[in-house]
Each structure stands twice: as C-alpha cells, then as structure tokens.
Amino acid sequence: MPVELILEEIKQWIVAHGIFLAMLVIIGFLIPRVGRRIIAGAGKAVDEGSEAAKGRKALVGAMVYIAEAIAYTFLIIFGMRNLGINLAAAAIPATVVSAAVGFGSQKIIGDLLGGFFIITEKQYGIGDWVKFYGTAATVEGDVVDMTLRATTIRTINGDEITVPNGEARMCVNSSARWARAVVNIPVPITAGSSMDEINARSLAAAEDALLEPSISEHIRSEITFHPATAVTPPTAMGLPWTATMRLMIDVAPGKQWLVERAVRAAVLDEWWEDYGKRASETTLLDDDVNNSLRHLLDTEEFRPIPAAAIKPAPPKATDTGELEALANAAENADVPREQVMKEIVERSDAPEKPRKVSGILSLGGRVRPSTTLLMIGLLIVGMLGSMTLSDGQQGGQAGWLAPDPVVTQTPEAPAPAPAPPVYSEVPQTYIPTPEETFEPTVEPTVPATPEATSEPVATEPVAPEVGETPVQETP
C-alpha cells in the first residue's frame, strides 16, 4: 500500500483546499458574533428613550440580518470555487432546489415580508410595550429583540416569547410617541359633605402626586378630571356608597403605569380613614371546642417527637463554602443556627475569584472566551495559509508548505524548411558588338486577301524584333 503517496496526496489537498476551507468555517462562526456585537452597540441608544432610538436599533438588527445572509452566500460561493465546482453548471440544480425550498417555506417568506413592513412603517421598536392578539393566545410584553423573521418580547413575569412577524396581525403598542395614564378609583360618598368637596380633594391629591421629581419629568399635559363616572352601591352590610373618579394625564411613552400608581396612591392616602378600619376583634374558640382540641393533642398520635430522635437531612447546597459551613454545623450541634447562617452569608457574599484563563480569554469581560479562541484559530490558519505562498519559479521564494514548482520542458521548435527558389523572368537585351553588326533583311510579306466585308478590318502592328529597325510604310 503506497502510504507515502497517500500522505503526500493528503498534504497536497490540505495545502490546496483544507486551509482555505478552514478559514471559511471559522469566519462563518464569527459572523453572527460580530452581528450580535453590532446590535449590542446600537442597543445603548435605546436608553435615551426616544422614538428614533427604538427604530434605529430595529433597523440595525434588520440590516445585520441581511448582511449575515449575504456573507454566508459569499462564503458558500468561495468554498465551491475552491473545490473546483463549476458555478454555471450548479446554477440549474440550484434553481430547482431554491424553487422547491421557496414553495415549501412560504410561511417563512411571509414572516420576512411582515418584518420588512413592520420596520419600514415603524409599527413598534425595541423597548416598546406591545400586545399581540393571535388566534391561539394573547401575549403582552416588552420588545427585546427584532429581526426580519420574528419579534421577541419579555412578559411581566420574565418569560421570553418569540412571535413570528407573519402572525403579528393585530398589535397594540402602548409606547408609541406618547401614552395616557388613566386612573379609575372609587371614593366613599360619605367621606365629604358634598360631591364638590370630594372632587376638589381628589384632584388636589392627584396634582400633589404629579409634583414629585420622579413623576413630573414624564408629564406631557394637565390632569383631565371626570367626577362620578359611576356610582356603586354597597355590596355588603356596613360598606358605604362609592363614586368612581377618573383622572387622565398624557405622559411619556411607557410611563403611564408609573404615573397611575403614583396618582392612585395619593388619592388613597387622601381618603384613607374613610375607606374603613381593619377589624381588631379576635374571634376566640368556644370553651367546649377548645377543650376537645386539647384532649386530642394529649393523645399518643399528636405528642411531639423528641428532638434527639430526629436525624437531620443531608444539606443541599451547590457552593463549596456553604457545604463546609453546614458540615461544621453538623459536627458542632451546640452552635446556634444564627451563627451558622451568618457564616454561610459571609461566604456567599465574598467575591468569587474569576478564573485566570477565562479572564484572559474574555479580554476582561469584553468578549466571550469562545470568540477569542475562534480569532486565535483564524490567525493560526491564516499564518499557515501564508506559508503556502510561492512565486512559482524554480529556486525562487516559497513558503514552508508551498508545493514544489512544476518544471515543464517546452520542446524546441523544428527548423523551418528552406524555401524553394523563385525564378523570375527577366527580359534579356542583346547588344551586338561592332564586329557582329549586320544589316537586317526584311522579307516582303504577302498580305492575305481579306474577305469582302462592309467594315474595314483593323490590322495590328507587328512589333519589330530586337535589333531590327522599324520600317514606316508610306501611303
């Protein structure tokens, strides 16, 4: 088995394709981390509380989502080109596959279009309090994340719910541009001498609540007061008639609940003594019932178990210091419980020493350790890739992993065959010498009798021979 040949082929494949593909894979893992970093940086603007800041973070999230899709597309194309796959030949099957995927993922496409319109129309943004009415259930919470495909909200209980944008058919935004605090509070009619007095005291209490520094900065309008919107009869003996007062104030978006709580508490404080007193009488058991219960407690079944007979359960703890403290307390049963708990609290409050390796890899908590490892891996793979570079010349500069240049011998071109001689006809002129001069003799020629024709026949002149004197005919 040619092991050396196989190892050489593996080395050649790693140098030609493996290193580059490893770089693409590492970059693919780093792309979403960079996107999250960008979104987190843009999320700091949400603390400003402006509508532009909310829409800006949603828009940044959508742009990052699109940029990640484009980046992954280029990574796939570069990988195919490195492997020698013809992109033109792969276009036809890719078209068929994309058509099948598009037909099967119509709902996802609907979610993407829904997210596009939500972001462009600014229906809601990051930090808004929204309520979604769906066919299955109604969810309400604070928007914590938005993409083109889905919206993530956190409910008041801390639950995180992901709602596809295509399902957000009906949405109520309680934090858009401005909000209104509405307080409906019943006031006992017997509290004042007249309704005018009740209205005046309730309105004054609400206005005093709005003067608080933590409340006044969120107020956008004056109080709108609606007295006696409803009159409620007593539902039990001893309860008074009540008149419901309605107070409305325009406030900053998302601050309506804060203002409502402050106004409601102020009105309750104003009429506190008129809402009734807490029952102070304590109902005692009848003597016969008390004696019968005491008789039951004296029986064998209800006698208390001695403390020495109770074995303490093994302590449940996850912290090492807490386990040590509980173990010491079990060994020293005479130690008071307060002292044991104090030791546990002191150990739990002690700052936990971070691991040195984790602290170094996270760059002081700035990034995740896995991100640092990926960047180190990308640097190492890049250095290996630089070692495969070569100028392609025999004896030239080349990296440690560069393949040997292939020397190709070009055959010498055969010598051209000699061209055949070209013979040109050159007119030769014969010049007689004086000794060879002679008199040319002209022999008379008998012209042929032409046929009788009506037109004259033109005769061509005969060129004289070389050395012959032309004879001019006389008419």
Secondary structure, 3 states (H helix, E strand, C coil): CCHHHHHHHHHHHHHHHHHHHHHHHHHHHHHHHHHHHHHHHHHHHHHHCCHHHHHHHHHHHHHHHHHHHHHHHHHHHHHHHHCCCCHHHHHHHHHHHHHHHHHHCHHHHHHHHHHHHHHHCCCCCCCCEEEEECCCCEEEEEEEEECCCEEEEECCCCCEEEEECCCCCEEEECCCCCEEEEEEEEEEHHHCCCHHHHHHHHHHHHHHHHCCHHHHCCECCCCEEEEEEEEECCCCCCCCCEEEEEEEEEECCCCHHHHHHHHHHHHHHHCHHHCCCCCCCCCCCCHHHHHHHHHHHCCCCCCCCCHHHCCCCCCCCCCHHHHHHHHHHHHCCCCCHHHHHHHHHHHHHCCCCCCHHHHHHCCCCCCCHHHHHHHHHHHHHHHHHHCCCECCCCCCCECCCCCCCCCCCCCCCCCCCCCCCCCCCCCCCCCCCHHHCCCCCCCCCCCCCCCCCCCCCCCCCCCCCCCCCCCCCCC
